[in-house]
Amino acid sequence: MTRTTMKAEAVHPGDEATSYLFDNWFDPIEAGLRERVRGFIETMLETELEAVLARPRYGRQPAARQ
C-alpha cells in the first residue's frame, strides 16, 4: 500500500474535547449519595462552627430558654 487512506485529523482530533462513554450519564444513586454526603459535611461544619463561636472569647452565648 503506497498511499494513506485516512487523514490524521480523523484519527486523532487535535483541539476537540474528548468525550468518554459515560460523560453525560445521570446516576440517581450517585446523585443521592452526593446529596447525603454534602448534607453530612454541612452539618458537621455548622456544629463545629457553633461550638467554636460559643466559647467565651467570642462572646456568643447559646439561645436563651423561655
N, CA, C and O atoms as a MOPAC input file, in Angstrom:
PM7 MOZYME 1SCF
protein

 N      0.84700 1    -1.16800 1     0.00000 1
 C      0.00000 1     0.00000 1     0.00000 1
 C      0.89500 1     1.23500 1     0.00000 1
 O      1.77800 1     1.35900 1     0.84900 1
 N      0.68300 1     2.11800 1    -0.91400 1
 C      1.57300 1     3.26200 1    -1.05300 1
 C      0.96000 1     4.58200 1    -0.64000 1
 O      1.68400 1     5.57000 1    -0.51700 1
 N     -0.34200 1     4.64300 1    -0.42000 1
 C     -0.92000 1     5.92700 1    -0.02600 1
 C     -1.80000 1     5.75900 1     1.21800 1
 O     -2.35100 1     4.68700 1     1.46900 1
 N     -1.91500 1     6.82800 1     1.97500 1
 C     -2.70800 1     6.83200 1     3.19900 1
 C     -4.16400 1     7.09000 1     2.85100 1
 O     -4.47100 1     8.03000 1     2.11700 1
 N     -5.05100 1     6.27200 1     3.36600 1
 C     -6.46600 1     6.42900 1     3.05200 1
 C     -7.22000 1     7.23500 1     4.09700 1
 O     -8.33200 1     7.69700 1     3.84000 1
 N     -6.63100 1     7.40700 1     5.26700 1
 C     -7.28400 1     8.18100 1     6.33400 1
 C     -6.46000 1     9.41200 1     6.64800 1
 O     -5.23000 1     9.37400 1     6.62100 1
 N     -7.14000 1    10.49300 1     6.94400 1
 C     -6.45500 1    11.71500 1     7.32600 1
 C     -6.11500 1    11.65900 1     8.81400 1
 O     -6.84400 1    11.04700 1     9.59400 1
 N     -5.03100 1    12.28400 1     9.20300 1
 C     -4.58600 1    12.26900 1    10.59700 1
 C     -5.60400 1    12.93800 1    11.51700 1
 O     -5.76100 1    12.51700 1    12.66300 1
 N     -6.29900 1    13.97400 1    11.03800 1
 C     -7.28400 1    14.67400 1    11.86200 1
 C     -8.45800 1    13.77000 1    12.22000 1
 O     -9.03500 1    13.89900 1    13.30000 1
 N     -8.80800 1    12.86800 1    11.32800 1
 C     -9.93200 1    11.96800 1    11.58400 1
 C     -9.58400 1    10.93700 1    12.64700 1
 O    -10.45100 1    10.51800 1    13.41400 1
 N     -8.33300 1    10.52900 1    12.69800 1
 C     -7.90300 1     9.52300 1    13.66800 1
 C     -7.67100 1    10.15000 1    15.03200 1
 O     -8.11400 1     9.60900 1    16.04500 1
 N     -6.98700 1    11.27800 1    15.07100 1
 C     -6.64700 1    11.96400 1    16.31700 1
 C     -7.11000 1    13.41400 1    16.24700 1
 O     -6.36300 1    14.26900 1    15.77000 1
 N     -8.31300 1    13.70900 1    16.70500 1
 C     -8.75100 1    15.11100 1    16.68300 1
 C     -7.87300 1    15.94500 1    17.60100 1
 O     -7.60200 1    15.54800 1    18.73500 1
 N     -7.43200 1    17.08400 1    17.12300 1
 C     -6.48100 1    17.90500 1    17.86000 1
 C     -7.06100 1    18.69600 1    19.00300 1
 O     -6.78600 1    18.38400 1    20.16200 1
 N     -7.85600 1    19.71200 1    18.71900 1
 C     -8.32800 1    20.62600 1    19.74800 1
 C     -9.71100 1    20.28500 1    20.27900 1
 O    -10.18300 1    20.93700 1    21.21000 1
 N    -10.35800 1    19.30200 1    19.72700 1
 C    -11.70600 1    18.96300 1    20.17100 1
 C    -11.65000 1    18.25200 1    21.51400 1
 O    -10.71600 1    17.49900 1    21.78900 1
 N    -12.64300 1    18.49200 1    22.33600 1
 C    -12.71100 1    17.84200 1    23.64200 1
 C    -12.99600 1    16.35800 1    23.45700 1
 O    -13.82200 1    15.95900 1    22.63500 1
 N    -12.30200 1    15.56600 1    24.23000 1
 C    -12.50700 1    14.12900 1    24.16600 1
 C    -13.74300 1    13.78000 1    24.96800 1
 O    -13.86600 1    14.18700 1    26.12300 1
 N    -14.65300 1    13.04000 1    24.37700 1
 C    -15.83400 1    12.62300 1    25.12400 1
 C    -15.68100 1    11.15300 1    25.46800 1
 O    -15.25500 1    10.34300 1    24.64500 1
 N    -16.03300 1    10.83400 1    26.68200 1
 C    -15.93400 1     9.46900 1    27.15800 1
 C    -17.31100 1     8.81600 1    27.14100 1
 O    -18.32500 1     9.48400 1    26.93900 1
 N    -17.33400 1     7.53800 1    27.34900 1
 C    -18.55700 1     6.76900 1    27.19800 1
 C    -19.67500 1     7.26000 1    28.10900 1
 O    -20.80900 1     7.41000 1    27.65200 1
 N    -19.39000 1     7.51400 1    29.38100 1
 C    -20.43500 1     7.87300 1    30.33900 1
 C    -20.34100 1     9.32800 1    30.80800 1
 O    -20.71000 1     9.62600 1    31.94300 1
 N    -19.85400 1    10.23800 1    29.95600 1
 C    -19.76100 1    11.64500 1    30.34300 1
 C    -21.11800 1    12.25700 1    30.63900 1
 O    -21.23400 1    13.05700 1    31.56700 1
 N    -22.13200 1    11.91200 1    29.89200 1
 C    -23.45600 1    12.50100 1    30.07100 1
 C    -24.37200 1    11.58100 1    30.86000 1
 O    -25.59400 1    11.69400 1    30.76400 1
 N    -23.81700 1    10.70100 1    31.61300 1
 C    -24.57300 1     9.70900 1    32.36400 1
 C    -25.13400 1    10.33500 1    33.63000 1
 O    -24.40400 1    11.00900 1    34.35700 1
 N    -26.41800 1    10.12600 1    33.90800 1
 C    -27.02700 1    10.57500 1    35.15800 1
 C    -27.32000 1     9.34100 1    35.99100 1
 O    -28.09100 1     8.47300 1    35.58000 1
 N    -26.71400 1     9.26500 1    37.14200 1
 C    -26.90500 1     8.12100 1    38.02100 1
 C    -27.63200 1     8.59400 1    39.27300 1
 O    -27.04700 1     9.32700 1    40.07100 1
 N    -28.88200 1     8.20300 1    39.47200 1
 C    -29.62800 1     8.66300 1    40.64000 1
 C    -29.02000 1     8.18600 1    41.95400 1
 O    -29.15100 1     8.86500 1    42.97200 1
 N    -28.36500 1     7.04200 1    41.95000 1
 C    -27.71400 1     6.57100 1    43.18100 1
 C    -26.55500 1     7.48900 1    43.53000 1
 O    -26.39500 1     7.87100 1    44.68900 1
 N    -25.73900 1     7.84900 1    42.53700 1
 C    -24.61800 1     8.74600 1    42.78000 1
 C    -25.11200 1    10.11500 1    43.23200 1
 O    -24.54600 1    10.70600 1    44.15200 1
 N    -26.15700 1    10.62100 1    42.59700 1
 C    -26.70300 1    11.92700 1    42.96700 1
 C    -27.21900 1    11.91000 1    44.40400 1
 O    -26.98600 1    12.85600 1    45.15600 1
 N    -27.91700 1    10.84400 1    44.78900 1
 C    -28.41000 1    10.73200 1    46.16000 1
 C    -27.28300 1    10.63400 1    47.16100 1
 O    -27.34100 1    11.24300 1    48.22900 1
 N    -26.25700 1     9.87000 1    46.82400 1
 C    -25.11100 1     9.73000 1    47.71500 1
 C    -24.38300 1    11.05400 1    47.87600 1
 O    -24.00200 1    11.42300 1    48.98700 1
 N    -24.18800 1    11.76900 1    46.77300 1
 C    -23.53300 1    13.08100 1    46.85200 1
 C    -24.33400 1    14.04900 1    47.72500 1
 O    -23.75800 1    14.80500 1    48.50700 1
 N    -25.64700 1    14.02300 1    47.59000 1
 C    -26.50400 1    14.90100 1    48.38600 1
 C    -26.38900 1    14.58000 1    49.87800 1
 O    -26.30500 1    15.48700 1    50.70600 1
 N    -26.38700 1    13.29900 1    50.21700 1
 C    -26.27700 1    12.89700 1    51.62700 1
 C    -24.91600 1    13.25300 1    52.20400 1
 O    -24.82800 1    13.71200 1    53.34300 1
 N    -23.84900 1    13.04600 1    51.42800 1
 C    -22.50500 1    13.38600 1    51.89600 1
 C    -22.38300 1    14.89200 1    52.06900 1
 O    -21.81000 1    15.35800 1    53.05400 1
 N    -22.91500 1    15.65600 1    51.11900 1
 C    -22.87800 1    17.11700 1    51.22400 1
 C    -23.61600 1    17.58100 1    52.47400 1
 O    -23.12900 1    18.45600 1    53.19000 1
 N    -24.78300 1    17.00600 1    52.74400 1
 C    -25.54000 1    17.35500 1    53.94500 1
 C    -24.78800 1    16.99900 1    55.21200 1
 O    -24.79700 1    17.76300 1    56.17700 1
 N    -24.13300 1    15.83800 1    55.21800 1
 C    -23.34900 1    15.42400 1    56.37900 1
 C    -22.20300 1    16.39300 1    56.64400 1
 O    -21.97100 1    16.78400 1    57.78800 1
 N    -21.48900 1    16.78000 1    55.59500 1
 C    -20.36700 1    17.70700 1    55.75500 1
 C    -20.86100 1    19.06700 1    56.21900 1
 O    -20.23800 1    19.67500 1    57.09000 1
 N    -21.96700 1    19.56600 1    55.66200 1
 C    -22.52100 1    20.85100 1    56.09000 1
 C    -22.90700 1    20.81300 1    57.56400 1
 O    -22.61200 1    21.75200 1    58.30500 1
 N    -23.56200 1    19.74400 1    57.99600 1
 C    -23.96400 1    19.61800 1    59.39800 1
 C    -22.74700 1    19.57800 1    60.30500 1
 O    -22.73100 1    20.21900 1    61.35600 1
 N    -21.72800 1    18.82900 1    59.90400 1
 C    -20.51700 1    18.72500 1    60.70600 1
 C    -19.83800 1    20.08800 1    60.84300 1
 O    -19.41600 1    20.46100 1    61.93800 1
 N    -19.73000 1    20.82900 1    59.74600 1
 C    -19.09500 1    22.14400 1    59.79800 1
 C    -19.91000 1    23.13100 1    60.62900 1
 O    -19.34300 1    23.90000 1    61.40400 1
 N    -21.23100 1    23.11800 1    60.47700 1
 C    -22.07800 1    24.01600 1    61.26300 1
 C    -21.96000 1    23.71600 1    62.75100 1
 O    -21.91000 1    24.63800 1    63.56600 1
 N    -21.91700 1    22.43800 1    63.11500 1
 C    -21.78800 1    22.05300 1    64.52200 1
 C    -20.46000 1    22.52200 1    65.08800 1
 O    -20.41100 1    23.06900 1    66.19000 1
 N    -19.38200 1    22.31300 1    64.34400 1
 C    -18.06700 1    22.75100 1    64.81100 1
 C    -17.99500 1    24.26800 1    64.90400 1
 O    -17.39800 1    24.79700 1    65.84100 1
 N    -18.58700 1    24.97200 1    63.95700 1
 C    -18.57700 1    26.43200 1    63.98300 1
 C    -19.34100 1    26.95900 1    65.19000 1
 O    -18.87600 1    27.87900 1    65.86300 1
 N    -20.50100 1    26.38800 1    65.46700 1
 C    -21.27500 1    26.80600 1    66.63500 1
 C    -20.50400 1    26.54500 1    67.92300 1
 O    -20.54200 1    27.36100 1    68.84500 1
 N    -19.80700 1    25.41700 1    67.99500 1
 C    -19.02400 1    25.10200 1    69.19300 1
 C    -17.89400 1    26.10500 1    69.37700 1
 O    -17.62300 1    26.53200 1    70.50000 1
 N    -17.23400 1    26.48400 1    68.29100 1
 C    -16.13100 1    27.44300 1    68.38200 1
 C    -16.65700 1    28.82100 1    68.75100 1
 O    -16.06500 1    29.49900 1    69.59100 1
 N    -17.75000 1    29.24500 1    68.14300 1
 C    -18.27300 1    30.58300 1    68.40800 1
 C    -18.96100 1    30.68600 1    69.76500 1
 O    -19.21600 1    31.79500 1    70.23400 1
 N    -19.26200 1    29.58000 1    70.39800 1
 C    -19.88200 1    29.61600 1    71.72200 1
 C    -18.85200 1    29.79100 1    72.83100 1
 O    -19.22400 1    29.95600 1    73.99300 1
 N    -17.58600 1    29.75900 1    72.50100 1
 C    -16.53500 1    29.94900 1    73.50900 1
 C    -16.60600 1    31.37900 1    74.04600 1
 O    -17.01400 1    32.29300 1    73.32900 1
 N    -16.21300 1    31.57100 1    75.29900 1
 C    -16.28900 1    32.90900 1    75.91100 1
 C    -15.50700 1    33.98400 1    75.14900 1
 O    -15.90900 1    35.14700 1    75.16000 1
 N    -14.43200 1    33.63400 1    74.50800 1
 C    -13.63100 1    34.62400 1    73.80800 1
 C    -14.44000 1    35.33800 1    72.73200 1
 O    -14.24500 1    36.53300 1    72.50800 1
 N    -15.33400 1    34.63500 1    72.07000 1
 C    -16.12200 1    35.22700 1    71.00100 1
 C    -17.42900 1    35.82300 1    71.49400 1
 O    -18.05600 1    36.61400 1    70.79000 1
 N    -17.83900 1    35.45800 1    72.68000 1
 C    -18.98700 1    36.08400 1    73.29800 1
 C    -20.34700 1    35.62000 1    72.83000 1
 O    -21.34600 1    36.13300 1    73.33400 1
 N    -20.45500 1    34.71200 1    71.92700 1
 C    -21.77100 1    34.23500 1    71.50300 1
 C    -22.24500 1    33.18900 1    72.51400 1
 O    -21.54600 1    32.21700 1    72.80000 1
 N    -23.42000 1    33.40700 1    73.03400 1
 C    -23.97400 1    32.50800 1    74.03700 1
 C    -25.07600 1    31.66100 1    73.41500 1
 O    -25.69500 1    32.06900 1    72.43300 1
 N    -25.32300 1    30.48400 1    73.98200 1
 C    -26.43700 1    29.66900 1    73.47900 1
 C    -27.75500 1    30.42700 1    73.61400 1
 O    -27.88500 1    31.30600 1    74.46600 1
 N    -28.71300 1    30.09200 1    72.78800 1
 C    -30.01200 1    30.76300 1    72.81400 1
 C    -30.66000 1    30.59600 1    74.18100 1
 O    -30.61900 1    29.51500 1    74.77000 1
 N    -31.25800 1    31.67400 1    74.68000 1
 C    -31.90200 1    31.64600 1    75.99500 1
 C    -33.18900 1    30.84000 1    75.92700 1
 O    -33.94700 1    30.93800 1    74.96200 1
 N    -33.42600 1    30.04300 1    76.95800 1
 C    -34.66600 1    29.25700 1    77.02200 1
 C    -35.77900 1    30.12100 1    77.58300 1
 O    -35.55600 1    30.92700 1    78.48700 1
 N    -36.96300 1    29.95400 1    77.05200 1
 C    -38.08800 1    30.77300 1    77.51700 1
 C    -39.10000 1    29.95400 1    78.23100 1
 O    -40.11200 1    30.48500 1    78.68800 1

